[in-house]
């Protein structure tokens, strides 16, 4: 069957083994892992001694019986074991689907539970399509975070630890978060540790002190240098981004954010309001002159074309990682040339 991530608590009951297997898949392994943790918590509610077992997919490929042994063998005390396997593609599809077929034939699950964590699976994937059609197993596709979902996640985590944060500081913090959920969780935990017992809400100054990293600064500076048409600074920032180990996709998301801010600002031109504060993430007073000069270099139509090129390159980087770096350099060169030619007009 197909489930949505929001249905986990209501459909995967701890005391009911009708749905005994969950396949979670998506581009962001941090989001996949977080949902797996949520499912483990739901399945563990009925047993104080529920135990989680993590298996390696290479071990399962060498010994296919290993998975069935762990899933089918129940505890004499009635406790459950939750078997968790991270894999990619169809590596262990046969032993998993053999168990799914057996459970469907019995019309009930096994003594234990199984969670399979996977990456992006297309609609032709045998593992995905079979579990989507199963009556006892669930396929759950998750998606990369948006600014809104990250904001909600941060608010919930900080509130659970009694840490307050100013609205502007929250906006600034979310804008600095990497596109990867696992890294975003780490940054949020670091911020929460700093904010506990502070005696006041976290401010923008706190965010800049605690959370900005060399990788964050370099990626953003590179995007802005390219959009400014500054070839010398762009090359220098490109070298720094390479040194920090930032991936092509992570940088493209930073560049996409900067492009979208320019597009949003263009839409607000002439409203007579404080445009910078309305952008997401906001452009504060000290940053506005440089942003305004950058805005003058790009029309709405040119930004739309550039955003389409970024999306095309992101797709290429996902399907052919080796081609990502040269393609990124070519894109940056074209952005710099385009901005520089407009600056001379």
Secondary structure as GFF3:
##gff-version 3
##sequence-region A 1 345
A	DSSP	beta_strand	2	3	.	.	.	ID=ss1
A	DSSP	three_ten_helix	5	7	.	.	.	ID=ss2
A	DSSP	alpha_helix	8	11	.	.	.	ID=ss3
A	DSSP	beta_strand	21	25	.	.	.	ID=ss4
A	DSSP	alpha_helix	29	44	.	.	.	ID=ss5
A	DSSP	beta_strand	51	56	.	.	.	ID=ss6
A	DSSP	alpha_helix	57	62	.	.	.	ID=ss7
A	DSSP	alpha_helix	65	72	.	.	.	ID=ss8
A	DSSP	beta_strand	81	86	.	.	.	ID=ss9
A	DSSP	alpha_helix	93	106	.	.	.	ID=ss10
A	DSSP	beta_strand	113	118	.	.	.	ID=ss11
A	DSSP	alpha_helix	126	132	.	.	.	ID=ss12
A	DSSP	beta_strand	137	141	.	.	.	ID=ss13
A	DSSP	alpha_helix	147	160	.	.	.	ID=ss14
A	DSSP	alpha_helix	167	176	.	.	.	ID=ss15
A	DSSP	alpha_helix	181	195	.	.	.	ID=ss16
A	DSSP	alpha_helix	204	210	.	.	.	ID=ss17
A	DSSP	alpha_helix	214	228	.	.	.	ID=ss18
A	DSSP	alpha_helix	231	244	.	.	.	ID=ss19
A	DSSP	alpha_helix	248	268	.	.	.	ID=ss20
A	DSSP	alpha_helix	275	278	.	.	.	ID=ss21
A	DSSP	alpha_helix	285	295	.	.	.	ID=ss22
A	DSSP	alpha_helix	300	319	.	.	.	ID=ss23
A	DSSP	three_ten_helix	321	323	.	.	.	ID=ss24
A	DSSP	alpha_helix	324	343	.	.	.	ID=ss25
###
